[in-house]
Amino acid sequence: MTRPVYYKATRPDGTDFYSGTVLYEPARRVRPRAPEQGERLRLCGPGVLHAATVPTETLIGGSWPCRLFTVTGRPVFTDPGHPHKVGFQELKVLEELEAWRVFGPQGQQVVSLIDRAATLTGNDIRALAAARDAAWDAARDAAWDAAWDAARYAARYAARDAAGAAAWDAAWDAAWDAAGAAAWDAAGAVVTWDLAAVTGRPYTTAQRDLLIRPWADTIGLPEGLPK
């Protein structure tokens, strides 16, 4: 009987985010370090490996940049609080996928936005800050909340959080808070770009566009976003 396939994101060197000691590479069988005496086995802890049922939930506890693998194994732990996360005591690594898939269907555009955030100029920063300040109102707050709701509904919560954090961090060396927050909002909007019309949640294309407008008006939309 063929076991289900799961997804695992790792650090760029292939080791796990939790301990940095478990190396993932295709065709390798991996096991966690044994827990110390008295340590309780739990989903996110010593003695347990975890993987996700979808690529977009692999960065809970992780960050961009990363690598992404498909894995399989016999589940031994689940947690109702994390329905897309599964625990194992052994995993077989199957193959490596394109890392951008951790951000969902628009993953390539998310990565492009993060890379662009790392090259913001002084003029970009001032324009972003001014544009976001102008967009800061009750409607924007409602759009932000609706986007998070849609991301949770579509199992992209981790992807949206990681994309926003990566965009913020990429901009941080050059940008002040308003510009960094504009990059965060834009990355989250791209992750949920296709969800405004399909989730059935209270998240509209107008709300999505409000979140990305400061970035789109000053930097431009990432190429390749679906119409």
N, C-alpha and C positions, 0 to 999 in steps of 0.2 A: 504494500500500500504506500503510495506516494504521500509524503508529508507536506503540509502547506509551506509556502514560501513566505518568509518574513524579510524585514529590511533593517539594516544596521548602519548607522552613521558613526564614523570614527574621526579621530584627529587626522591631520594631513599625513602623518607618518604611519597611519594604519592602526595605531593603538586606541584603546577605548578611552572615552572621555572621563569615566569614573576613576580609574586607577592609573591609566597610562602604562599598564604592564601587559595587557592582553593584546596580542598582535593579530590582526585580521588580514588575510590574503586568500585569494581563490584556492580551493581544494584543501584548505587547512581545517583541521578540527581544533576548536578552541575550548578551553575550560577556564573557569574563574579560579582565582587563588582560593585556597581553603580558608574558611572563616576561623578566627581565633577561638579558643575554648571559651564558651559562654556567649559568643556572638549569635544572635538570633537571625536565621535565614529570613530574608524579606526581598521583595521585588527589586528594590534599588539598594543593594547592599552587598557585603562580602559573601562569596559563595554562590552568587547568582549572576548570570548574564541576562541582559534584556535586549529585546528587539521589538520592532513595531510592525503592525499589520499593514501599514501604508507608509510610503516614503516621507510624506509630509508630517509625520509625527515622530520622526527619528531624532530630532534635535531637542527633545526634552532633556535638559541637563547638558546639552551640547551647544556648539556654536559654529558659525561660518568663519573661515573656510573649513571644509571637511571632505571626507571621502564617503562613498555610499556603496554598500554591498547587499546582495541577496544572501540569505542564510536559511537554514532549516534545522529543525531539531524537535525534541519532544517537550512541549510546555509543561512546566511544573508550578508556575505561579501566575496568577492574574490578580488584578486589582480593579474593583468596580469604579474607583475614582480615576483610573487611567484605562479606559476601555480599549485603547489601541496599543497598549504596552503589554508584553508577555515576557515571563521569566523562564530561563533555561539553566540547566547545569552542564550542558554541552551543546555546542553549535557546530554545524558544518558550513563553511563558507562556500558559496556556489560561484558567484561571479561579481565583478565590480561594475557598477553602473555610473553613468554621468552624474557627478555630484550635484548639478543644478536641480536634479529631480527632487531634492529635499524641499524645494520651494513650490512644487506643483507644476501644473501645465505651463505657467508663465515663468518657470524657473530661469530660463536663459535671460529673460528681460529683467528679472530681479537681480541677477548677478551683474548684468550690464549697469543697472542703476547703482548698485553698491560700488562698483569700480569707478563710476563717474563721481560718486560722492567723495572718493579719495582724492580727486583732482580739482576740487572747488577752488576757484580764485577769490580774491577779495571782492571783486565786483559781483561774482555769483553769490557769495555769502550775504552781502548787503541786500541784493535783490530778493533772495530767498527769505531773509528775515522780514523784509518789508511786506512781501506778498503773504507770508503766513500770518503776520500780525493783522493784516487787513481781513484775512479769512477767519480769524478767531472769533467765533460767536456761538450762540446756542445751536445753530444748525450744524456747525462743524462737530460739536461735541456729540450730537445725536448720530451723525454719520460715523464717527469713530466707534461709538458703542455698537451700532448696527453692523459695522464691518467685523468687529470682534465676535459678535453673535453668529454671523455667517461663517466665519472661520471655524468656530467651535462645531457648528452644525455639519460642516463639510470635512471635518478631521484635518483642518489646516491650522489649528491653534499654534502648534509648535513652529510651523513654517512661518507664520505671520510674525510671531514674537522674535524668532531668530533673524528674519529678514530685516525687521525694524531695528533690532539691536546692531546688526552688522552695518546697516546704512549709517546709523548714528555714529558708531565707532569709526567708520571710514572717514566721516566728515569731521570728527572731533578735533583732530590736530589743527584744523583750519577754521572751524565754524563755531559760532557761539550758539546758545541754546535754541533760539528760534530757527536758525538754519538747520541745525542738527535734527530738530523735531520735524521740520519739513521733509527731510530725507527719510526719517522714520515713517511718517504718514504715507509718503509716496511708495515706499517699499511694501508697506502693508496693503496699500490699495492695489498694487500690481499682483501680489499673492492672491487677492480675492477678486481680481479683475472679472473673471468669468462667473462669479457667484451671484452678482447682483440680479441677474436675470433667471437663475435656475434653482436657487435653493428653496424658494418659497418662504424665505425669512424676510423680515422687514428691513431689507437692505436694497437700495435702489441704485441705478446707474448715476442718478443725480448726486446721491450721497458719496458714491465712490469718486466721482469726478471732483467733488468739493475737496476731498482729501488730497488728491493729487494735483489740484490746480496750481498751487504755488510752485511746485516743481515743474509742471508742464509749461507754465507761462514763462519761467525764467531759464530752465535748463533744456526742456523738451521731453517728450515722451520717449521711452525706450523703443527702439525699432522692433517691429514684429508683433506688437500687441494685437490680439484679435479685435476685429471691428465690432 
